[in-house]
Amino acid sequence: MACSFCGLDRRQVAKLIAGPKAFICDACVRLSKEIIDREGSIEDRVGGVRWVVLSELASLPPRTPRAMVRKLVLAAIALCEDDPAALRQLASAAWSANDPEGGVLALRRIPEADRTADDVIAEAVHHDTMGAYAVGIALLDALDPATLSPSAREIVPLHRAVMQLAGGLVKPEDARGLERFGIDFVQHVLPSLALDDGYRRALEREALLVQARAVVLAGELTRAEAMLREHLLAHEKDAEVWALLFDIHHARGEHELARTARARALEHAHPEGPIAARLRDATIGPFR
């Protein structure tokens, strides 16, 4: 009896293990384990580091400086190369860490053959968060309806309406129709969609923004204010809603209320985001 790998017989090895048709000695077992560990270690280490970086991104405070977030995002992109699922996870983590540009970078690294309609929709939403409304709308308009899931076909018009209103791309005469669209989405469309609770709440908020901005466009500022304040009772850290409330008070010349709304928006908005940039430059009454 001898090792089928190295040829040493049983008298030359410490232990010889018998299989159905072959033998292996203890030295060859150790060598085999070293080869497996060596060849598998790089992939395992990359996976471990990737997990650490994504966990670090997820744990960052919401107002972390973009430069710090971007370093983690770029490191994770290098680790997630050619892994579409990991890149999608990274894009979501970057969005949660208030770095939508980093999310776009991650989504664009997904190979074209693996890129889905949902990836394009996610990229459009990232551009919306950046204030690049025209780019987001262009991405949505370029989608082939045949590639959309039934849920996506219902959700894409909502995303488009949000971007059109936020970007000032809607005529006043279309305001009523968009308000009605937002109401119908919440009452009839959203209940029929199979979504997790977090995504459902996010879409409810988008529908509220569509209704509120449409009402503002129609000139009914008091009604829009009531809608926004009702939302803030449960979501008082919503910087975008505070910013819209600032616009309403500013338009009515209510300087003290406008200052309060601006202060609350700046308190909760990311200091390097488009909301903070716009409000820092806003003037209220005779004083900045």
Residue frames as qw, qx, qy, qz and C-alpha x, y, z in Angstrom:
[[0.000, 0.888, 0.460, 0.000, 0.00, 0.00, 0.00],
 [0.430, -0.090, 0.058, 0.897, 1.36, 3.41, -1.03],
 [0.155, 0.651, 0.239, -0.704, 0.11, 7.00, -1.36],
 [0.590, 0.559, 0.536, 0.229, -1.53, 7.43, -4.75],
 [0.165, 0.985, 0.051, -0.006, -0.24, 11.04, -4.93],
 [0.076, -0.864, 0.496, 0.037, 3.40, 11.00, -3.82],
 [0.784, 0.332, -0.523, -0.044, 4.13, 7.27, -4.19],
 [0.029, -0.461, 0.762, -0.454, 5.55, 6.75, -0.69],
 [0.595, -0.227, -0.758, -0.139, 4.56, 3.44, 0.89],
 [0.590, -0.716, -0.250, -0.276, 3.00, 3.07, 4.29],
 [0.794, -0.335, -0.192, 0.470, 6.36, 2.52, 6.02],
 [0.447, 0.182, 0.039, 0.875, 7.62, 5.95, 4.81],
 [0.207, -0.530, -0.161, -0.807, 4.69, 8.05, 6.06],
 [0.173, -0.146, 0.661, -0.715, 3.15, 8.74, 9.45],
 [0.523, 0.309, 0.654, -0.450, -0.37, 7.83, 8.32],
 [0.073, 0.040, -0.740, -0.667, -1.92, 6.44, 5.17],
 [0.508, 0.276, 0.439, -0.688, -5.64, 6.98, 4.59],
 [0.224, 0.108, 0.899, 0.360, -7.48, 4.50, 2.41],
 [0.485, 0.306, 0.013, -0.819, -10.19, 5.48, -0.03],
 [0.866, 0.262, 0.302, -0.301, -12.39, 3.31, -2.29],
 [0.868, 0.450, 0.066, 0.199, -9.77, 3.19, -5.04],
 [0.444, 0.650, -0.281, 0.549, -6.82, 5.24, -3.78],
 [0.654, -0.516, -0.335, 0.440, -4.68, 6.08, -0.77],
 [0.178, 0.833, -0.085, 0.517, -3.42, 9.44, 0.50],
 [0.630, -0.128, -0.492, 0.587, -0.75, 10.08, 3.12],
 [0.295, -0.802, -0.359, 0.375, -0.84, 12.69, 5.90],
 [0.327, -0.378, 0.229, 0.835, 1.78, 14.85, 4.12],
 [0.071, 0.252, 0.636, 0.726, -0.32, 15.03, 0.95],
 [0.196, -0.754, -0.628, -0.007, -3.41, 15.88, 3.01],
 [0.319, -0.701, -0.128, 0.625, -1.55, 18.86, 4.53],
 [0.236, -0.161, 0.458, 0.841, -0.28, 19.94, 1.10],
 [0.000, -0.508, -0.733, -0.453, -3.78, 19.70, -0.39],
 [0.240, -0.814, -0.473, 0.238, -5.17, 21.86, 2.41],
 [0.319, -0.532, 0.113, 0.776, -2.45, 24.48, 1.85],
 [0.156, 0.122, 0.621, 0.758, -3.26, 24.62, -1.88],
 [0.122, -0.678, -0.688, -0.226, -6.99, 25.02, -1.20],
 [0.318, -0.779, -0.296, 0.453, -6.39, 27.69, 1.44],
 [0.322, -0.352, 0.282, 0.832, -3.93, 29.57, -0.77],
 [0.074, 0.242, 0.654, 0.713, -6.17, 29.60, -3.86],
 [0.226, -0.705, -0.643, -0.197, -9.33, 30.41, -1.93],
 [0.406, -0.511, -0.356, 0.669, -7.84, 32.99, 0.39],
 [0.124, -0.023, 0.208, 0.970, -7.77, 35.95, -2.06],
 [0.303, -0.430, -0.579, -0.623, -11.44, 35.65, -2.92],
 [0.522, -0.591, -0.595, 0.158, -12.35, 35.10, 0.71],
 [0.384, -0.346, -0.205, 0.831, -10.30, 38.09, 1.81],
 [0.033, -0.162, -0.340, -0.926, -11.85, 40.33, -0.84],
 [0.429, -0.533, -0.629, -0.368, -15.31, 39.21, 0.26],
 [0.531, -0.533, -0.490, 0.441, -14.43, 39.89, 3.88],
 [0.251, -0.199, -0.016, 0.947, -13.05, 43.36, 3.15],
 [0.171, -0.334, -0.516, -0.770, -16.07, 44.13, 0.96],
 [0.481, -0.607, -0.629, -0.059, -18.38, 43.22, 3.83],
 [0.452, -0.450, -0.311, 0.704, -16.42, 45.45, 6.21],
 [0.113, -0.011, 0.206, 0.972, -16.53, 48.43, 3.82],
 [0.312, -0.444, -0.584, -0.604, -20.27, 48.06, 3.13],
 [0.520, -0.595, -0.576, 0.209, -20.95, 47.71, 6.87],
 [0.359, -0.306, -0.148, 0.869, -18.91, 50.84, 7.52],
 [0.064, -0.212, -0.390, -0.894, -20.93, 52.73, 4.89],
 [0.437, -0.540, -0.640, -0.328, -24.19, 51.59, 6.43],
 [0.548, -0.560, -0.471, 0.405, -23.10, 52.75, 9.89],
 [0.308, 0.135, -0.008, 0.942, -22.05, 56.29, 8.90],
 [0.081, 0.578, 0.476, -0.658, -24.06, 59.17, 10.41],
 [0.469, 0.705, 0.521, 0.104, -26.39, 60.84, 7.86],
 [0.152, 0.987, -0.036, -0.043, -24.39, 64.11, 7.72],
 [0.747, -0.326, 0.337, 0.472, -20.95, 62.53, 7.25],
 [0.100, 0.726, -0.333, -0.593, -18.75, 64.63, 4.90],
 [0.847, 0.483, -0.007, -0.221, -18.98, 63.45, 1.31],
 [0.328, 0.696, -0.638, 0.038, -15.19, 63.12, 0.99],
 [0.344, -0.331, 0.831, -0.284, -15.14, 60.47, 3.71],
 [0.785, 0.258, 0.447, -0.342, -18.10, 58.62, 2.21],
 [0.672, 0.668, -0.233, -0.221, -16.64, 58.76, -1.30],
 [0.045, 0.589, -0.805, 0.049, -13.38, 57.11, -0.19],
 [0.513, -0.044, 0.814, -0.269, -15.34, 54.13, 1.11],
 [0.741, 0.520, 0.230, -0.358, -17.54, 54.05, -2.00],
 [0.485, 0.712, -0.481, -0.165, -14.54, 54.03, -4.37],
 [0.146, -0.418, 0.887, -0.133, -12.83, 51.32, -2.32],
 [0.632, 0.164, 0.678, -0.337, -15.99, 49.23, -2.40],
 [0.687, 0.629, -0.083, -0.354, -16.37, 49.72, -6.17],
 [0.266, 0.610, -0.743, -0.069, -12.88, 48.24, -6.66],
 [0.274, -0.179, 0.908, -0.262, -13.84, 45.29, -4.45],
 [0.618, 0.366, 0.557, -0.417, -17.23, 44.77, -6.12],
 [0.254, 0.508, -0.539, -0.622, -15.90, 44.80, -9.71],
 [0.413, 0.116, -0.806, -0.408, -17.81, 42.43, -12.01],
 [0.109, -0.292, -0.904, 0.292, -20.32, 41.57, -9.25],
 [0.180, -0.455, -0.377, -0.786, -23.63, 43.23, -10.23],
 [0.575, -0.630, -0.516, -0.083, -25.42, 42.22, -7.03],
 [0.578, -0.407, -0.260, 0.658, -22.66, 43.69, -4.87],
 [0.194, 0.131, 0.171, 0.957, -22.59, 46.90, -6.94],
 [0.344, -0.586, -0.471, -0.563, -26.35, 47.30, -6.50],
 [0.639, -0.598, -0.422, 0.238, -25.94, 46.80, -2.77],
 [0.481, -0.174, -0.067, 0.857, -23.18, 49.40, -2.79],
 [0.011, -0.394, -0.328, -0.859, -25.33, 51.91, -4.69],
 [0.512, -0.672, -0.466, -0.262, -28.05, 51.51, -2.07],
 [0.654, -0.478, -0.280, 0.516, -25.52, 51.96, 0.75],
 [0.340, 0.065, 0.097, 0.933, -24.11, 55.10, -0.94],
 [0.224, -0.570, -0.404, -0.679, -27.60, 56.57, -1.27],
 [0.630, -0.659, -0.410, 0.031, -28.28, 55.87, 2.43],
 [0.608, -0.378, -0.105, 0.691, -24.98, 57.58, 3.28],
 [0.146, 0.918, 0.159, -0.334, -26.10, 60.70, 1.34],
 [0.187, -0.514, 0.572, 0.611, -23.68, 60.20, -1.55],
 [0.748, 0.500, 0.345, -0.268, -25.96, 59.83, -4.60],
 [0.419, 0.767, -0.441, -0.206, -23.05, 60.56, -6.95],
 [0.179, -0.419, 0.889, -0.052, -21.21, 57.58, -5.48],
 [0.656, 0.229, 0.659, -0.288, -24.34, 55.52, -6.06],
 [0.648, 0.704, -0.052, -0.286, -24.34, 56.54, -9.72],
 [0.143, 0.671, -0.722, -0.092, -20.68, 55.53, -10.02],
 [0.417, -0.158, 0.880, -0.162, -21.48, 52.10, -8.59],
 [0.698, 0.449, 0.463, -0.311, -24.49, 51.54, -10.85],
 [0.532, 0.765, -0.254, -0.258, -22.53, 52.55, -13.95],
 [0.058, -0.548, 0.833, 0.057, -19.88, 49.92, -13.18],
 [0.735, 0.132, 0.625, -0.227, -22.43, 47.17, -13.69],
 [0.241, -0.120, 0.753, 0.600, -21.55, 45.48, -17.00],
 [0.421, 0.180, -0.224, -0.860, -23.94, 46.46, -19.79],
 [0.475, -0.037, -0.824, -0.306, -24.98, 42.84, -20.30],
 [0.328, -0.318, -0.815, 0.356, -26.10, 42.64, -16.66],
 [0.083, 0.081, 0.201, -0.973, -27.70, 46.09, -16.45],
 [0.023, 0.507, 0.860, 0.043, -31.46, 45.93, -15.88],
 [0.091, -0.694, -0.347, -0.624, -34.32, 48.39, -16.12],
 [0.594, -0.753, -0.275, 0.075, -34.35, 48.55, -12.32],
 [0.635, -0.240, 0.014, 0.735, -30.69, 49.67, -12.40],
 [0.190, 0.402, 0.296, 0.845, -31.62, 52.53, -14.76],
 [0.384, -0.768, -0.375, -0.350, -34.54, 53.52, -12.52],
 [0.687, -0.584, -0.190, 0.388, -32.26, 53.47, -9.47],
 [0.498, 0.008, 0.123, 0.859, -29.74, 55.68, -11.28],
 [0.039, -0.611, -0.364, -0.702, -32.50, 58.13, -12.22],
 [0.550, -0.769, -0.321, -0.061, -33.58, 58.34, -8.57],
 [0.665, -0.348, -0.057, 0.659, -29.97, 59.06, -7.57],
 [0.275, 0.284, 0.245, 0.885, -29.89, 61.94, -10.07],
 [0.315, -0.750, -0.409, -0.412, -33.16, 63.21, -8.61],
 [0.660, -0.652, -0.224, 0.299, -31.52, 63.29, -5.16],
 [0.552, -0.130, 0.121, 0.815, -28.60, 65.23, -6.67],
 [0.171, 0.725, 0.175, -0.644, -30.99, 67.79, -8.16],
 [0.010, -0.291, 0.678, 0.675, -30.15, 66.70, -11.71],
 [0.599, 0.339, 0.535, -0.490, -33.82, 66.36, -12.67],
 [0.604, 0.607, -0.254, -0.450, -33.41, 66.60, -16.44],
 [0.202, 0.432, -0.876, -0.074, -30.85, 63.77, -16.42],
 [0.334, 0.036, 0.870, -0.360, -33.12, 61.58, -14.33],
 [0.641, 0.488, 0.266, -0.530, -36.10, 62.20, -16.61],
 [0.478, 0.596, -0.540, -0.353, -33.99, 61.42, -19.69],
 [0.015, -0.260, 0.962, -0.081, -32.98, 58.07, -18.18],
 [0.468, 0.260, 0.721, -0.439, -36.60, 57.18, -17.43],
 [0.599, 0.600, 0.008, -0.530, -37.79, 58.25, -20.89],
 [0.320, 0.546, -0.725, -0.272, -35.13, 56.06, -22.54],
 [0.413, -0.116, 0.874, -0.228, -36.47, 52.89, -20.89],
 [0.365, -0.018, -0.757, -0.541, -38.11, 50.32, -23.11],
 [0.642, -0.236, 0.227, -0.693, -41.57, 49.67, -21.58],
 [0.895, 0.076, -0.389, -0.203, -41.29, 46.03, -22.62],
 [0.549, 0.251, -0.661, 0.445, -38.36, 45.57, -20.21],
 [0.244, -0.380, 0.418, -0.788, -40.27, 46.89, -17.19],
 [0.119, -0.220, -0.940, 0.231, -41.90, 44.71, -14.59],
 [0.196, -0.699, -0.604, -0.331, -45.60, 45.37, -13.84],
 [0.441, -0.741, -0.299, 0.410, -44.62, 47.22, -10.65],
 [0.394, -0.265, 0.208, 0.855, -42.01, 49.34, -12.45],
 [0.093, 0.439, 0.575, 0.684, -44.56, 50.35, -15.10],
 [0.314, -0.819, -0.467, -0.110, -46.68, 51.83, -12.31],
 [0.553, -0.661, -0.109, 0.495, -43.80, 53.42, -10.38],
 [0.504, 0.086, 0.280, 0.813, -41.84, 55.07, -13.22],
 [0.020, 0.715, 0.373, 0.590, -44.56, 57.72, -13.92],
 [0.508, -0.831, -0.213, 0.081, -44.44, 58.70, -10.23],
 [0.643, -0.349, 0.137, 0.668, -40.67, 59.17, -10.33],
 [0.345, 0.371, 0.386, 0.771, -41.02, 61.22, -13.51],
 [0.191, -0.839, -0.376, -0.343, -43.74, 63.43, -11.99],
 [0.602, -0.705, -0.099, 0.362, -41.59, 64.10, -8.91],
 [0.559, -0.162, 0.261, 0.770, -38.64, 65.18, -11.07],
 [0.189, 0.569, 0.460, 0.655, -40.74, 67.29, -13.42],
 [0.316, -0.883, -0.305, -0.165, -42.32, 69.23, -10.56],
 [0.635, -0.622, 0.023, 0.458, -39.08, 69.64, -8.58],
 [0.520, -0.047, 0.359, 0.774, -37.28, 70.82, -11.71],
 [0.198, 0.600, 0.126, -0.765, -39.95, 73.37, -12.62],
 [0.032, -0.131, 0.770, 0.623, -40.72, 71.54, -15.85],
 [0.066, 0.514, 0.855, 0.015, -44.53, 71.56, -15.48],
 [0.074, -0.363, -0.246, -0.896, -46.98, 74.19, -16.72],
 [0.272, -0.020, 0.531, -0.803, -49.53, 75.59, -14.21],
 [0.703, 0.091, -0.162, -0.686, -52.40, 74.25, -16.30],
 [0.701, 0.111, -0.701, -0.069, -51.12, 70.71, -15.75],
 [0.071, -0.352, 0.692, -0.626, -51.05, 71.05, -11.95],
 [0.724, -0.101, 0.253, -0.634, -54.55, 69.68, -11.32],
 [0.893, 0.225, -0.339, -0.191, -53.89, 66.57, -13.35],
 [0.476, 0.367, -0.698, 0.389, -50.68, 65.83, -11.47],
 [0.343, -0.289, 0.562, -0.695, -52.36, 66.33, -8.10],
 [0.868, 0.036, 0.048, -0.492, -55.06, 63.87, -9.14],
 [0.754, 0.355, -0.550, 0.059, -52.36, 61.46, -10.32],
 [0.127, 0.385, -0.730, 0.551, -50.67, 61.57, -6.87],
 [0.601, -0.143, 0.412, -0.670, -53.97, 60.90, -5.11],
 [0.905, 0.197, -0.171, -0.336, -54.88, 58.01, -7.43],
 [0.534, 0.429, -0.698, 0.210, -51.42, 56.48, -6.98],
 [0.123, -0.276, 0.739, -0.603, -51.84, 56.31, -3.19],
 [0.658, 0.027, 0.362, -0.659, -55.46, 55.21, -3.24],
 [0.894, 0.306, 0.062, -0.322, -55.53, 52.74, -6.12],
 [0.680, 0.560, -0.467, 0.076, -52.06, 51.85, -7.43],
 [0.012, 0.572, -0.713, 0.405, -49.91, 51.51, -4.30],
 [0.702, -0.217, 0.518, -0.437, -52.20, 49.00, -2.51],
 [0.933, 0.308, 0.022, -0.183, -51.94, 46.66, -5.51],
 [0.497, 0.664, -0.531, 0.172, -48.12, 46.54, -5.54],
 [0.915, -0.331, -0.170, 0.156, -46.14, 43.84, -3.72],
 [0.317, 0.707, -0.332, 0.538, -43.50, 45.95, -1.96],
 [0.553, -0.230, -0.590, 0.542, -41.59, 45.90, 1.30],
 [0.232, -0.846, -0.432, 0.209, -42.68, 48.40, 3.92],
 [0.372, -0.540, 0.118, 0.746, -39.68, 50.71, 3.49],
 [0.184, 0.083, 0.585, 0.785, -40.15, 51.09, -0.26],
 [0.084, -0.684, -0.690, -0.221, -43.91, 51.54, 0.19],
 [0.283, -0.804, -0.270, 0.449, -43.34, 54.42, 2.63],
 [0.315, -0.330, 0.337, 0.823, -40.83, 56.01, 0.23],
 [0.080, 0.332, 0.685, 0.644, -43.38, 55.91, -2.61],
 [0.184, -0.794, -0.575, 0.070, -46.09, 57.35, -0.35],
 [0.309, -0.669, -0.019, 0.676, -43.75, 60.25, 0.38],
 [0.227, -0.045, 0.543, 0.807, -43.08, 60.76, -3.35],
 [0.029, -0.592, -0.716, -0.369, -46.82, 60.84, -4.02],
 [0.260, -0.813, -0.368, 0.369, -47.23, 63.44, -1.26],
 [0.298, -0.458, 0.237, 0.803, -44.51, 65.61, -2.84],
 [0.133, 0.273, 0.684, 0.663, -46.25, 65.33, -6.21],
 [0.145, -0.761, -0.624, -0.102, -49.55, 66.47, -4.67],
 [0.336, -0.761, -0.190, 0.521, -48.00, 69.26, -2.60],
 [0.287, -0.287, 0.375, 0.834, -45.87, 70.68, -5.42],
 [0.073, 0.426, 0.708, 0.559, -48.82, 70.49, -7.81],
 [0.208, -0.824, -0.517, 0.098, -51.00, 72.38, -5.33],
 [0.338, -0.616, 0.056, 0.710, -48.28, 75.02, -4.93],
 [0.237, 0.011, 0.577, 0.781, -48.06, 75.33, -8.71],
 [0.059, -0.628, -0.692, -0.351, -51.83, 75.84, -8.79],
 [0.005, -0.512, 0.092, -0.854, -51.41, 78.73, -6.35],
 [0.700, -0.585, -0.245, -0.328, -53.14, 77.12, -3.35],
 [0.315, 0.495, -0.629, 0.510, -50.37, 77.75, -0.85],
 [0.505, -0.385, 0.445, -0.632, -52.50, 77.36, 2.29],
 [0.960, 0.009, 0.020, -0.279, -53.71, 73.92, 1.27],
 [0.741, 0.421, -0.454, 0.258, -50.16, 72.87, 0.35],
 [0.024, -0.540, 0.590, -0.600, -48.91, 74.07, 3.75],
 [0.758, -0.267, 0.301, -0.514, -51.55, 71.99, 5.53],
 [0.959, 0.200, -0.195, -0.051, -50.50, 68.86, 3.61],
 [0.540, 0.500, -0.517, 0.437, -46.82, 69.38, 4.41],
 [0.251, -0.502, 0.526, -0.639, -47.35, 70.14, 8.10],
 [0.907, -0.154, 0.120, -0.374, -49.45, 67.01, 8.49],
 [0.874, 0.309, -0.330, 0.179, -46.58, 64.99, 7.00],
 [0.270, 0.563, -0.525, 0.579, -44.06, 66.65, 9.32],
 [0.667, -0.499, 0.244, -0.496, -46.03, 65.58, 12.39],
 [0.976, -0.127, 0.178, -0.013, -44.77, 62.03, 11.75],
 [0.818, 0.231, 0.102, 0.517, -41.60, 62.83, 9.77],
 [0.142, -0.974, -0.053, 0.167, -40.16, 65.98, 11.30],
 [0.486, -0.537, 0.456, 0.518, -36.65, 65.32, 9.93],
 [0.630, 0.495, 0.514, 0.305, -37.73, 65.47, 6.28],
 [0.284, -0.443, 0.132, 0.840, -35.46, 68.25, 4.99],
 [0.107, 0.202, 0.627, 0.744, -37.08, 68.42, 1.53],
 [0.186, -0.718, -0.651, -0.160, -40.52, 69.02, 3.02],
 [0.340, -0.718, -0.208, 0.570, -39.14, 71.75, 5.30],
 [0.269, -0.199, 0.380, 0.863, -37.51, 73.34, 2.24],
 [0.023, -0.459, -0.684, -0.566, -40.82, 73.30, 0.35],
 [0.296, -0.787, -0.514, 0.173, -42.51, 74.82, 3.40],
 [0.346, -0.485, 0.054, 0.802, -39.85, 77.55, 3.34],
 [0.142, 0.153, 0.559, 0.803, -40.77, 78.31, -0.29],
 [0.170, -0.680, -0.668, -0.248, -44.43, 78.68, 0.67],
 [0.359, -0.780, -0.303, 0.414, -43.77, 81.06, 3.57],
 [0.353, -0.296, 0.267, 0.846, -41.25, 83.00, 1.51],
 [0.082, 0.369, 0.635, 0.674, -43.77, 83.43, -1.32],
 [0.272, -0.780, -0.542, -0.154, -46.34, 84.79, 1.17],
 [0.119, 0.697, -0.216, 0.673, -43.84, 87.17, 2.75],
 [0.761, -0.626, -0.053, -0.164, -43.99, 85.40, 6.13],
 [0.360, 0.713, -0.533, 0.279, -40.38, 86.09, 7.02],
 [0.396, -0.504, 0.663, -0.388, -40.22, 84.61, 10.52],
 [0.900, 0.066, 0.363, -0.233, -41.95, 81.40, 9.48],
 [0.760, 0.609, -0.223, 0.054, -39.69, 81.21, 6.44],
 [0.083, 0.697, -0.644, 0.304, -36.59, 81.57, 8.64],
 [0.655, -0.295, 0.603, -0.346, -37.83, 78.81, 10.93],
 [0.928, 0.303, 0.171, -0.132, -38.54, 76.46, 8.01],
 [0.564, 0.706, -0.399, 0.156, -35.15, 77.19, 6.48],
 [0.204, -0.621, 0.678, -0.336, -33.38, 76.54, 9.80],
 [0.804, -0.099, 0.519, -0.273, -35.16, 73.18, 10.18],
 [0.861, 0.506, -0.036, -0.036, -34.36, 72.19, 6.60],
 [0.344, 0.732, -0.531, 0.251, -30.68, 73.05, 7.05],
 [0.510, -0.495, 0.612, -0.348, -30.65, 71.16, 10.35],
 [0.828, 0.025, 0.538, -0.155, -31.71, 67.92, 8.66],
 [0.752, 0.653, -0.079, -0.046, -30.36, 68.28, 5.10],
 [0.839, -0.086, 0.089, 0.530, -26.90, 67.06, 4.17],
 [0.175, -0.815, 0.042, 0.551, -24.64, 70.15, 4.32],
 [0.179, -0.372, 0.613, 0.673, -23.18, 69.37, 0.87],
 [0.336, 0.411, 0.831, 0.165, -26.47, 68.50, -0.83],
 [0.108, 0.409, 0.439, 0.793, -28.62, 70.60, -3.21],
 [0.342, -0.792, -0.489, -0.130, -31.20, 71.51, -0.56],
 [0.533, -0.647, -0.118, 0.533, -28.60, 73.07, 1.75],
 [0.413, -0.004, 0.316, 0.854, -26.87, 74.81, -1.16],
 [0.019, -0.597, -0.509, -0.620, -30.10, 76.44, -2.31],
 [0.432, -0.809, -0.397, -0.036, -31.28, 77.51, 1.16],
 [0.580, -0.426, -0.069, 0.691, -27.94, 78.94, 2.22],
 [0.248, 0.078, 0.316, 0.913, -28.19, 81.42, -0.67],
 [0.109, -0.698, -0.635, -0.312, -31.84, 82.30, -0.03],
 [0.061, 0.163, -0.248, 0.953, -32.71, 85.82, 1.16],
 [0.233, -0.621, -0.747, 0.042, -35.60, 86.50, 3.52],
 [0.152, -0.938, -0.278, 0.141, -36.93, 90.02, 3.76],
 [0.184, 0.953, -0.216, 0.105, -34.35, 92.78, 4.09],
 [0.315, -0.678, 0.662, -0.049, -31.77, 90.53, 5.76],
 [0.561, 0.292, -0.760, -0.152, -30.04, 87.32, 4.76]]
